[in-house]
Amino acid sequence: MIHTNAMSTWINLEFLNVDFDDQRLDARFKKISIGLAEQSEKNISSSFDSWKEIKA
């Protein structure tokens, strides 16, 4: 697995031009992408700590 800082850097570079016209949505998208990438061996419900994070 890739180190968390390297993963965050890669995700931020890959999605540099993502723009949902809302900074909160942009940040949420990147946070979810990082979470899924870090837990790629798990399913979506196991990749996050709470239902609130999944639902968002």
Secondary structure, DSSP 4 states (H G I P E B T S, - for coil): ---HHHHHHHHHHHTTT---S-HHHHHHHHHHHHHHHHTTTS-HHHHSSSHHHHH-
